[in-house]
Amino acid sequence: MEKPLTQHIVPGRKPLSLKEYEKVGGYQSVRKVLKEMTPEEVQTLVKDSNLRGRGGAGFSTGLKWSFVPMGPDAAQPKYLVANADEMEPGTFKDRVLLEGNPHQLIEGMIVASYAIQASISYVFLRWAYKVAAREISHAIQEAYDAGYLGKNILGSGFNLDMHLHTGVGRYMCGEETALLNALEGKRANPRAKPPFPQVSGLFGKPTIVNNVETLCCLPHIINNGADWFKKLGLTEDAGTKLYGVSGRVKNPGCWELPMGTTIREILEEHAGGMQDGYLFRGLLPGGASTDFLVEEHLDLPMDYPSIQAAGSRMGTGTMIILDDQTCPVGFTLNLQHFFAQESCGFCTPCREGLPWVEKILLAIDKGEGKPEHLLTLDFHTKYLGPGNTFCALAPGAMEPLQSALKYFREDFERHIHEHHCPWSKSKAWQPST
């Protein structure tokens, strides 16, 4: 099994230095694109590889790049931003790449910058990733010293500066236009679209924002070709994927596996199955803002179309497991508390609706719920759904709620009819007052 993204990452060992990275083929893709390929050829190759964004949306990377104006009349400077603000609950895949092999990210960013002819790039990093910040800063300096960054890179005439920007810890910065506002020193509110960032992004200039894992795929696609990348996947989606599992499993963690590996294989073979004394009830397949899947879905491939057809989203590919001794109401309340807290407050449905949902769930969890509360929650899942808010935060928050009401409605009803949480004496999450 090929593992291009993690083959040089060893837990507990410092990441490869630039010299060590070069010895295993590092920066060969930079040499290839700068000396042998035009920016348009790089874009075409990535589009042909069927690389889809690994940050959650799954949009074609090459197609996204194609919307950037090219040619001598295009606005300058152009920007490339690596979204390393990994704040989706249950998601930690990018951290593995950032701490384990920062030069791989830098190499991918150089390739992407060349493809869109960007001259300035940023790594927008989650504030809590202190180790990653240290390693990325060191790697960027090494890349400058070796001539991979700066003016006239490798004598090609291509210029690229790279900066590390550490965020201040807001989930909203995962939304690309809110991230750009934050990078400009503004409040992290989403922007109206159009114009899209590819045309008018950072400081009003053409900008591409790509996820860390997406960018790390690029050197391998350039070096090995589009067909090689497509053959790594087990289904129509191409490449490998960093899948993660958290919850009451025997071996929580993160693994690079072929795209399309089944949920059952990830959960049972790699995560070791459920801990002794616990049974599986459900999972969020791609972080907190995805719909629950249950036992009947375990044999689905973890790819974009299969999970979407089941009524959820693959998202980041990092699963959160719900066991039989954790209260589904408390589980959902915990998530809604997070989303309500992280709302930027820019639009009314999100600003007012999410705290309302949290208060209702808290009342139900405390045994103070009423039957009509479930109807109010059902209403919110529609009113805060796609098309009713300024960005995807509230619709994402509704995904675990609407699916919890679908698959675990009996648990909600028990709270209301019994006037207490049936799991109150277990180790389930207890909301703070």
Beta strands, then each sheet from edge to edge (+ up, - down):
strand 1: 79-84
strand 2: 120-125
strand 3: 161-166
strand 4: 207-211
strand 5: 240-246
strand 6: 253-258
strand 7: 280-284
strand 8: 318-323
sheet 1: 3+ 2+ 1+ 4+
sheet 2: 6+ 5- 8- 7+
end
